[in-house]
């Protein structure tokens, strides 16, 4: 009985998929519809972090990943501005946690900043965490606020906050 129900369900989903494929095929081959849809799809940028945050709120999180979370506030001995970044003097191997929920968009070495992680926040800002090691996140992971990103290489890390090529002060985000 269960096998028959499974086969019927699979057959129904296959037929619906085929019908949807042909509908999309015929609609996209229509030149007037193509001229209307093409600029919308290919000329605009889509903010996937915003879409992801809204679907997580409505539907809940689809994937469950375990991360280490630090609930403490950012603690530092001093801070000074270096170019477009802020240099936070901390203890050696200080654990850095994420300021805002978002998607990891870059992990690697940036010439002027060193080993870095860039997170595209749900708020549209890019958060650069630099001079770090023991990186705890992976590319394209969606991570919540407070998740541990890594630890400082020396006794400092750099934080850069950017949106639309404009740099922002860290005090507005901590």
Beta strands, then each sheet from edge to edge (+ up, - down):
strand 1: 78-82
strand 2: 85-89
strand 3: 95-97
strand 4: 102-110
strand 5: 114-121
strand 6: 126-130
strand 7: 132-133
strand 8: 142-143
strand 9: 148-152
strand 10: 156-163
strand 11: 166-168
sheet 1: 1+ 2- 10+ 6- 5+ 4- 8+
sheet 2: 1+ 2- 10+ 11-
sheet 3: 3+ 9- 7+
end
